[in-house]
Amino acid sequence: MAPGISGPTTAARDRARARRRRRGRRVVAWILGLTLLGVVFLAGLAIGRAVEDAPRPGGTQTVVRTLDPLTVEPQERTVTVTTAP
């Protein structure tokens, strides 16, 4: 550099670096905030659907049962059949 012309001072460079860091932090904070907002929104949807799908208390309940038949023991008896000639 030519004598008498100086580049950015150390303080100016430090301020520029600090601005870049703050800008990066703001971007990260916005991303985290939007992510948190999305998670809260989805949790609200899930809770709302769960409440909506819950059964109403005191409603009708139908129970279906299949009964197996009991085994019946055959009775032994003699049957005589007569026919007329």
C-alpha positions as CSV (number, residue, x, y, z in Angstrom):
1,M,0.0,0.0,0.0
2,A,1.0,3.5,-0.6
3,P,2.2,5.6,2.4
4,G,-0.6,7.5,3.9
5,I,-3.3,5.1,2.6
6,S,-4.3,2.6,5.2
7,G,-6.6,-0.4,4.9
8,P,-9.5,-1.1,7.3
9,T,-8.5,-0.7,10.9
10,T,-8.5,-3.6,13.2
11,A,-11.6,-2.2,15.0
12,A,-13.5,-2.0,11.7
13,R,-12.6,-5.6,10.8
14,D,-13.7,-6.7,14.3
15,R,-17.0,-4.9,13.9
16,A,-17.6,-6.5,10.4
17,R,-16.8,-10.0,11.8
18,A,-19.2,-9.4,14.7
19,R,-22.0,-8.3,12.3
20,R,-21.5,-11.5,10.3
21,R,-21.7,-13.6,13.5
22,R,-24.9,-11.8,14.6
23,R,-26.4,-12.3,11.2
24,G,-25.7,-16.1,11.3
25,R,-27.2,-16.3,14.8
26,R,-30.3,-14.6,13.6
27,V,-30.7,-17.0,10.7
28,V,-30.3,-20.0,13.1
29,A,-32.7,-18.4,15.6
30,W,-35.3,-18.0,12.8
31,I,-34.9,-21.6,11.6
32,L,-35.2,-22.9,15.1
33,G,-38.3,-20.7,15.7
34,L,-40.0,-21.9,12.6
35,T,-39.2,-25.5,13.3
36,L,-40.6,-25.2,16.8
37,L,-43.7,-23.5,15.4
38,G,-44.2,-26.4,13.0
39,V,-43.8,-29.0,15.7
40,V,-46.3,-27.3,17.9
41,F,-48.8,-27.0,15.0
42,L,-48.4,-30.7,14.2
43,A,-48.8,-31.7,17.8
44,G,-52.1,-29.6,17.9
45,L,-53.4,-31.4,14.9
46,A,-52.6,-34.8,16.4
47,I,-54.3,-33.9,19.7
48,G,-57.3,-32.5,17.9
49,R,-57.8,-35.7,15.8
50,A,-57.4,-37.9,18.9
51,V,-60.1,-36.0,20.7
52,E,-62.4,-36.1,17.6
53,D,-61.9,-39.8,17.2
54,A,-62.6,-40.7,20.8
55,P,-65.7,-42.7,21.5
56,R,-68.7,-41.0,23.1
57,P,-69.3,-42.1,26.7
58,G,-72.5,-44.1,27.3
59,G,-72.9,-45.2,23.7
60,T,-74.1,-48.6,22.5
61,Q,-71.7,-51.4,22.6
62,T,-72.3,-54.6,20.6
63,V,-70.5,-57.8,21.6
64,V,-70.5,-60.8,19.2
65,R,-69.9,-64.2,20.6
66,T,-69.7,-67.6,18.8
67,L,-71.1,-70.5,20.7
68,D,-69.6,-74.0,20.1
69,P,-72.2,-76.7,19.9
70,L,-72.2,-79.4,22.5
71,T,-71.7,-83.0,21.4
72,V,-74.8,-85.1,21.6
73,E,-74.4,-88.7,22.6
74,P,-76.5,-91.0,20.3
75,Q,-79.2,-92.9,22.0
76,E,-79.3,-96.6,21.3
77,R,-82.7,-98.0,20.7
78,T,-84.1,-100.8,18.6
79,V,-86.7,-100.0,16.0
80,T,-88.9,-102.8,14.5
81,V,-90.6,-102.1,11.3
82,T,-93.4,-104.4,10.2
83,T,-95.0,-104.4,6.8
84,A,-98.3,-105.9,5.8
85,P,-98.3,-108.5,3.0
